[in-house]
Amino acid sequence: MSKENLKVAVVGATGYAGFELIKILLGHPEVTITSVSGKVEKAEKISDIFPVFKSQLDLVCNNVEVPAISSADLIFLALPHKVSMMFVPDFLRAGKKVIDLSADYRLKDTAVYEKWYGTKHTGPELIKEAVYGLPEIYKKEIAKSKFVANPGCYPTGSILGCAPMVSKGLVDISQIIIDAKSGVTGAGRAASLALNFAEVNENFKAYKVNQHQHMPEIDQELSKAAGSKIEVTFTPHLVPMNKGLLSTIYFTLKDEESAAGLLALYKDFYKGAPFVRILDEGIFPETKNVYSTNFCDVGIKVTGKRAIVITAIDNLWKGAASQAVQNMNLMMGFGETAGLT
């Protein structure tokens, strides 16, 4: 790699999103990884933690220390919710560009954040600086930003499926129902009884029914798109597979529309979005078709005044790591698809 390459740090490198970030960045033509860190019991090479990186990246992974990361130009924070805000202010003061994969700066109302995440927000003055990192909606803002709040997986699949409908005022915004199903990696890498193999295998369940912490994020962005307050009905499910997220979204149309007409609307809405694929009428998304990609596939079914939109993403890629790289590309003026195709 040339010396001109962007120097990046991955903070939270030992988690699932951190692992996927490293994997993607190693293949990026404009990037050099100069630091990896996370919560570790002892310092060891990242290639010993994840042997797949042997001879590709042998940097030592230490616990997070702000001074040790200072050589990087851009920092990815793949840390748990409520932890990122401990580090973001220091990195921004040091003049670094920051992409935060946690929810700490996604919500614009600190009271809403504190209600849903159960802790006081320690950096409310920085929330206004954070651009919501959904490139298909905020591409221009991201390109000018030094601080991006990378969306979560459920909001990404949900918002991309809903935005064209609500922004055009075609649906009853009081009756939006989102039924979403995610692979187990969406819950993170930390040990948990509920995520043990024997608990998850051959099981399928709903959880946090209409009270998932990503709901206010979905409501915030759809309300902005609609110009009116929206509160969706949202039910997430845990599927016994590693990765993937399928969202089935139910709308009540104000007037009858054809599937062909709505597909044309979606194609026009996302005409400048290289990673959104609108499927032909009668064809619907499957998680296997977006596995380890940055694509969001969208399919539409219309019956009378009922429209059903289905989206599929990889929860760790478009729902986390690859979307973060897409945001980096926009922030740095790289080609939007660099390192992602």
N, C-alpha and C positions, 0 to 999 in steps of 0.2 A: 504494500500500500504506500501511496505517496505521502510526503509530509504535509501536503495541502489538505488531506482528508480531515473531516470534522472529528474532533475528539469527543467521545461520549462516555458517560458513566452510567452503569446500571445499578441502582440502589434497590435492594430487595431481590438480588440475583438468585437466591436459593428457592424462591417460590415458583409456581407453575408459570405465571405470567413473565417473571424474570427469565426463566429458562427459555421460553419461546422468544422473548426479546433478543436474547443473546444469539439464538439460532438464526433469527432473521438478520440481525445486524452483521453477523459474520459473512453474510452473502451480499451485503450492501456495498456498492462500488464507491461510495463517497465517505465512508465511515471507518474510523479506527476506535475500538473499545480500549479505553485507557484505565478503567477502574471498574471493579465489581465488588459489591459489599452487601451485607445483609445481617440478619441475626444468626450468628454462628457461635458454637461453644468454643471453637478454637480456629485460628487462622489456618486455612488450607487452600490448595489450588482449586479453582472452580472446576478444573478437569478431573479432580479427585471426587468432587461432589457429584458431578455429572460426567462420567467417563466418556460420553459421546464427544466431548470437546477436546479430548486428548490430541495434541499436536495442532489443534486449531486455536485454542485459547487456554493458556496456562497461568493466567494472572492469579495472584493470591486473593482470596475472598476474606476480607476482614469485617468486623463489626463496623457499622456506619459511623464515620468520623468526617465532619465537614471539611477540615483542612486537607485530609488525604485525597479528597475528590476534586480539589481546586484546579487540577490540571485540565479538567474536562471543560469543553465549551458548552455542552448541552447535557442535561442530567435527566434521566428517566427515573421516576420514583415509582417502583412497583411494590409499594408498602401497603400494609393493611389500613383500612379506614381508621381515622383518629390518630394515626402515627405520622402521616406525611406532613401535617401542619406543624410538627415539631422541627422540621428541616427546611421547608419551603422558604421562610423568610431569610434565613442565612444564605441560601443559594442565590436568591434574587438580589440580595444586597451585594453579593460578590460579583454581580453582573452576568450570572449564568442564565441561559435559557433553560426552562424547566417544563417537563411534561409529566403531570401527576396522574397516575392511573387509579388513585383512590377517589373516594367521593368527597374528600374534604373541601374542595373548592368548586364543586359542580353546582350546588344549590346557592342561589343568589340571596336568599333570606336566611340569615343565621338562626332565627327562631325555628324555622322549619328544620334546619340541619340538627339543631340541638334536641328537638323533639324526637326525630327519627333515629338519631345515632346516640342519644343518651349522654352527651358530654358537651361541655362548653366549648365553643369555637374560639381558639386563641389567636386567630389571625383574620378577623373580619375585614380589616382595612385592605387586605389583598384580594378579597373575593371579587371586587369590581374589576381587578386587573386580569382575572382569569377568563380566557375565552373558552366557551364550551366546545370541546374538540370533536364535533361531528362534521367532517369535511364536506359532506353532501349538502349541509345547510349553512355552514359558516366558513366556507373556504377563504373568502377575502379577509375576514377578521383573523383567521388563524395565520395567514401569510404575513400579517403585520405584527403578530403577537410575540412576546418573549415568555409567556406563561400560559400553558394550555391545560385545562382540566379534561382529561380523557374520559369519555363516557363509559358507563358500565355495559355489560353484555345485554341484559334485559332491556335497558333503555335504547340501545342501538337497534336491536331487532324491532322493537315496538315503534320507535319514532320514525324509522325509515318506512315502516309499513303504513303509518298513519298520516304522516305529514302532507302528502299530496291531497288527501281527502279533506282534512280539516282546514288546510290553508285555502282551499277553493270553496269552502262552505257547503259541501255537498251532503253532509251527514248531520244527524241529530247528535250533537256533542254530549248530550246527557246520557247516551246509551252506547258507549264504546266499551266493549268487553275484550280483554286480552287474555288468552290462554297460552301460557308459555312453558316450554319444557327444555330443561338444560341438562347437560352432562355433569358428572360429579365434580370435575375440576373447577367448576364455577364457585365452589365453596372454599377453594384454597387448599394449600398443602398441609396445614396444621392438623395434627392428630385429633380425631373426634370419633366418639363411639358411633354416632349416627352415620358416619361416612366409612366405617369399617366395611370390608368386602362382604362379610356375611350379612351385614345389615342392608347393603345396597343391592347386592346381586339378587336377581329374580324378584325384584321389588320395584314398585312404581308408585309414587305418592305425591300428593299436593302438600305444600308447606307454606307457612306465613300467608295464609289465604287472605287476600285483600289487605294485607298489612306488611308487605315486603318493603324494605328500606329504599328500593329503587323506584317505588311508586311516585313519590314527590318529584323526582327527576323527570319522569315521563310526563307528569301533569304540568310541570313548569314549562317544558319545551313545547308541548302541544298547545298549551294555553297561549303561548307567545305566537305560535303559528296561526291559531284561530282568531286571535284578538279578543278572546273571551275565556273565562275560567273553565277549565276542563278538569274533571276528576274521573279517571278511568276506573273500571272494575278490572282488577288484575289478580290472576291466580297463577303462581309459578309451580312447576312440578320438577321433581328429581327423577331423571331417567338413568337406568343402570348402564351407562356408557361413559367413556372418558370425556369426550369433547363433543360439542355440537349444541345448537340452540334452535328450536323451531317455535315460532310464535304464530298462533292462529288468532286473527283479529276480526271481530264481528261488528259491523256497522249497520245502522238503520238509515237508509237513504231518504233524503227529503223528496226526491222525485225518482222515478224509474230511470235507470241507466243501463246501458249494455256493457257486458264484459269487455267487448272490443273498444268501446269508448273510454272506459276506465283504464284499460291497458295503454291506450294512446296518451291519456293524461299522465300516467306514471312515466312513460317513456320520455315525454316532453319535460316533465319535472326534473328527471334525472339525466337529461341529455348530456350534461357536462360532468357526469359522475362515472369514472371508469370502473368502479368496483360494485356498482349496482346493476344487476342483470334482471330485466323484466322478462319473464317467461311467456311463451305463447299461450293463447287461450286453451284451457283444458290440461295444461301441464303445471305441476305444482312442485315447490321446492322440497328437496331432501337433504338432510344434513351431510350425507356422504359426498354430495356434490360440491360442498364448500369446505370440506375438511382440510385444515392447514392451508387455507387461502384467506385473502382479505375480501372475498366477495360476499355480498348480500344478495341472495336470490329472492325474487318476489313473484308470487302467483296470485291470480284474482278469479273469484267465482261470484257470479251475480244470480240471485233468484228473486224475482220481483223487486221489492224494496230492501232486500237483505243483500249486503255485499260482504264477502269474506276475503280477507287479504292474508296470505300466508308468507312469512319470511323465514329464511334459514341463514344462519351465520355459524362460524366457528367461534365459540364463546371465548377462547383464549387468543384468537387471532383478531378478527374484525371486532370482537367484543372486548379486546384488551390490547395485546402486544402489536399486532400488525397495524391496527388503527393508530397506535402511538407512533409507529414509524411513518405512516401516511401523514400524520400531523407534523412530524419532524421534517419530512420532505417539503411540505408547504412552507413551514417556518424558515427553512434554509434556502429556499429557491431551487431545490432539486426538482427533477421530474417527479410528478405526484406518484407514479407507479414504481419509482426506483427501489430496487431490492425486494419488490413485492410480487413480481411476476416470474 
